[in-house]
Amino acid sequence: MKSKPDPSQLLDAWDIRILSEIQLDGRISKSELAKRVHLSASACSERLRLLQAAGIIEGFYARLSPALMGGTISIMVEVVLDRHRLEDQWHFEAAIQQVPEILDCWAIGGRIDYLMRVSSPSMAAYQDFMEGLLQAGLGINQYYSLVVTKPVKANSPIPLSSFKRR
């Protein structure tokens, strides 16, 4: 099995500058980005295109205010599966891809199998949601709910200062 290349070997100082800027402002114009990183507009645009084609830039997103979107609560859910066969993990992972209330899900090593971030309009709606997941035959043995009382730090840019520069 071929391993993924080390990004630090692929990225040069120009790429790192571009990535640093667009993490802070994904809507920056290409001309402004070129000015900030001290490249010509065409060179900057081509580098941006290559970073996207390589999959280093996965996409551009808008961060919405939950309070202004009608008020939602976030719940971190620790999930333990009944069985730990690869097929059971695939089944669970494929099923949760189709559930819009699950905003993020990570496979975790340790006492739990998955950590999910769930959005819900209320605790009652969340409880109904979880009951539905349990009845869906996803192999969930146990789950633990942690209600987010306030965000302290979220959606921070990936620190690029430690990347070696070519």
Order of alpha helices (4+ residues) and beta strands (2+ residues): alpha-alpha-alpha-alpha-beta-alpha-beta-beta-alpha-beta
